[in-house]
């Protein structure tokens, strides 16, 4: 096996992504407000946040599609502003929808990308064959991509993105629309890529996906990283258990929420008439909570207890409006 200078560089590089103080405004709207972010080689960083939190803006900046107003970053050792071409050579992006040509076969799709990336002609056939095998597409290599299932199309899209052997792979909601079996197959593929040293930046609305794949999770809200850690660490911040109180109606649940206080550590669902809040799971704490509510003449009909999930973390840490424009910048600045 031949080891390239690039392989040696990846082996000793501390961070694939090292961003400090990234900021970006679109008119009067602050999309990012000083984001610090690091991703080590061979790890998956899950980027979570509500719509409008700044996730898309951050990805666009790291992919050199938008310039930051403040801060600096390097991607695979290339400065984001001073060496955007070097950054683009080191990254690959797989979006929500597979970017494959349905008229071409799987093999032809891979061959086309290999030629666009100027893979030496003598190496194209071997590179394509290896990727077809690696992504479990060898048996369907000579079928048109239009006949592929959703999971096969996503794997082909990933294979096309790996031709240039990127140091950083952006995955934007990679399992959207996939059935559970196809989703698990894609998760296995992503784990394999990380095991080979590829750094992965994953944005997803499936919190279970981040729980399964991410080594580290960063929660973005209103343009700032409000929490970072492993899934277990973030869940631990909410306490040992979550108490869910069920009330007769939403109005009663709302009055209970006012009694408890601290809205950032509670989740009120007036439609379902429920209120959730973290506790240490002890009987004494739950009894004290119920006594406090009873003193205010607000008593639940039913009480259930469950361990915090990433959904609980997300709802507790984020409060951005869902229709904020910060994730859909309207500027048309050219890529340099």
Secondary structure, 3 states (H helix, E strand, C coil): CCCCHHHHHHHHCCCCEEEEEEEEEECCEEEEEEEEEEECCCCEEEEECCCCCCHHHHHHHHCCCCCCCEEEEEECCEECCCCHHHHHHCEEEECCCCCCCCCCEHHHHHHHHHHHCCCCHHHHHHHHHHHHHHCCCHHHCCCEHHHCCHHHHHHHHHHHHCCCCCCEEEEECCCCCCCHHHHHHHHHHHHHHHHCCCEEEEECCCHHHHHHHCCEEEEEECCEEEEEECHHHHHHCCCCEEEEEECCCHHHHHHHHHHHCCHHHEEEECCCCEEEEEECCCHHHHHHHHHHHHHCCCCCCEEEEECCCHHHHHHHHCCCCCCCHHHCCCCCCCCC
